[in-house]
Amino acid sequence: MHGDDDQIVPYSESGPLSAKILKKGILKTYKGFPHGMPTTQAEVINADLVDFLKA
């Protein structure tokens, strides 16, 4: 999970790379979401996490 508007850890520097280091890594990109997206966009992030865990 990574927001493409992260000003702390830029998306291009970490998002795609972190998914590649995991054997079955999946990258979920959130357009316009900042670094603090778990706080500022909790409803969206939590719903996606629950869906991921159920899958």
Number of C-alpha atoms within 10 A of each C-alpha: 17 23 21 18 17 19 12 9 15 15 18 10 9 12 19 17 13 14 15 13 9 9 7 7 12 12 13 13 15 16 11 11 17 21 17 14 19 15 11 12 12 12 11 12 16 13 10 14 12 10 10 9 7 7 6
